Amino acid sequence: MELDPADMKPVINRLRRAQGQLAAVTRMLEEGEDCKLVVQQLSAASKALDRAGFAIIASGMEQCFAEGGEPSERETMEKLFLSLA
């Protein structure tokens, strides 16, 4: 199943934001920043990745159900969803 590129634009933007947050975490660690600030930035990156994953899976599930996907596809999407939960 292929994902609609138009649906993935916000996901790509979110992943780019997470990439910037991870770069900030690395920089902060290298510069000896306060632990609390590092963990806050890491938490923000983690949430952005989770949200991107949920959006990708939701789009895939939506396509699967709209197209009357095979039961195995539905089971696969369900397992992917639960892996993020």
C-alpha positions in Angstrom: 0.0 0.0 0.0 1.4 3.4 -1.0 0.7 6.5 1.1 -0.7 9.6 -0.5 2.1 12.2 -0.8 -0.3 15.0 -0.1 -1.3 13.3 3.2 2.3 12.9 4.1 3.4 16.5 3.7 2.4 17.4 7.4 4.1 14.2 8.5 7.3 15.1 6.6 7.2 18.6 8.2 6.8 17.0 11.7 9.7 14.6 11.0 11.9 17.6 9.9 11.0 19.3 13.2 11.9 16.2 15.1 15.2 16.0 13.3 16.0 19.6 14.3 15.1 18.8 17.9 17.4 15.8 17.9 20.2 17.9 16.5 19.5 20.3 19.3 19.7 17.5 21.9 23.1 16.4 20.5 24.4 20.0 20.5 23.1 20.6 24.1 24.9 17.4 25.3 28.1 18.4 23.6 27.9 21.9 25.2 27.0 20.5 28.7 23.6 22.0 28.9 21.4 21.5 31.9 19.9 18.0 32.2 16.3 19.3 32.5 16.6 21.3 29.2 18.1 18.3 27.4 15.3 16.0 28.6 12.6 18.5 27.6 14.0 18.7 24.1 14.3 15.0 23.9 10.7 14.6 25.0 9.5 17.0 22.4 11.4 15.0 19.7 9.9 11.8 20.9 6.4 13.1 20.8 6.9 14.5 17.3 8.1 11.0 16.2 5.2 9.3 17.8 2.7 11.7 16.2 4.3 11.2 12.8 4.1 7.4 13.2 0.4 7.6 14.3 -0.4 9.8 11.3 1.3 7.4 8.9 -0.5 4.5 10.3 -3.9 6.3 10.4 -3.5 7.2 6.7 -2.6 3.6 5.9 -5.6 2.3 7.8 -7.9 4.8 6.1 -6.7 3.6 2.7 -6.9 0.0 3.7 -10.5 0.3 4.8 -11.5 2.5 1.9 -10.1 0.1 -0.6 -11.5 -2.9 1.2 -8.1 -4.2 2.0 -7.3 -7.8 2.7 -7.6 -9.0 6.3 -3.8 -9.5 6.5 -3.3 -5.8 5.6 -5.7 -4.8 8.3 -3.9 -7.0 10.8 -0.5 -5.6 9.8 -1.8 -2.0 10.2 -3.2 -2.9 13.6 0.1 -4.4 14.8 1.9 -1.4 13.6 -0.5 0.9 15.5 -0.1 -1.1 18.6 3.7 -1.0 18.3 3.5 2.7 18.8 1.0 2.7 21.6 
